[in-house]
Amino acid sequence: MTEVGAVVIGRNEGERLARSLASLRALNVSIVYVDSGSTDGSVVAAHGVQIEVIELDRGRPFTAARARNEGFGRLRELHPDLSYVQFVDGDCELFAGWIDTATEFLKGHGEIAVVAGRLVERDRNASIYNTLCALEWERPTGEISACGGIFLARVKAFADVGGFNPDVPAAEDDELCLRLRASGWKVWSLDAEMARHDAAMTRFSQWWRRAKRAGYAYAQGAAMHGQTADRHFVRDVRRIWFWGMIVPLIALLPAWWTRGWSLLVLLGYPLLAVRIFASGRRHGWSAGDAWLYAIFTVLGKWPGLLGVLEFLRHRRGDKPKRPIEYNGETKPA
């Protein structure tokens, strides 16, 4: 009987994928690797270590949701008695004790569908963007509303809600958790190391694309579930509109006839940064980390706004020119 299986997704992960698969093979679990059009030999490398591989049809847009669903389906074909599934991105290595810790927890808590642990950035200080990722990975322990894409799920719960929505290209994990909670399940965060993540973000352009993708995710999530009791992502979208568009318009449009006095509205940005900085300090972050997070949170309103506008254009009927990458060289981790 195979109790636990793992689905790994990736695109052009190179050495990161090799480390990810090695960490799982050491745990003696059944593994399915799902590849989204890699050109770096990832498929050959996975076959080389006797991993079951699925290559996604290039005729449909690649999304993490679609990849994980197809991997999950193949796992269940191979092991109909599967009880738990661990989802892993190809840029992550699972810690040795995580699966045992997580499965034992789920066995003792029948109301919980999904459990996640701590995600540790592999090289936190390699760049300011890696540091930002490390700060984002921090979450409280106990019951949570959503986790990231790395987690252990109860197979029954995951299957009962239909898995991920393949049409959600970003923040698909938030959308899944929302449906799980609406069905009466709980999502939990454990105070245990789960995986080591390798963001490998070294350029501002990578951070910008990642922030733009977040804006797209907020807009789509609010459009899909904004009317629910959770008001899913509604506040996030409103903040983006306010800080990314409304404040600049209020400051700049009347600047001529107010003799520049309207530009004082722009002081709202440093005030917002100070407020975010204070929140970071309350979380126990160093002053440097808190300022870094605050500054980039404020800057993120503009790529976020572009992401919102891109979603609105796609919803109107314009087809995306290319899929939103979720892994590999062209995607910020």
PyMOL commands that set and color helices and strands:
alter all, ss='L'
color gray80, all
select helices_A, chain A and resi 15-25+42-48+64-78+98-107+128-137+155-160+172-182+204-225+234-252+261-282+287-299+301-316
alter helices_A, ss='H'
color red, helices_A
select strands_A, chain A and resi 4-10+30-35+52-55+84-89+92-94+112-121+142-144+151-154+186-197
alter strands_A, ss='S'
color yellow, strands_A
deselect
rebuild
show_as cartoon
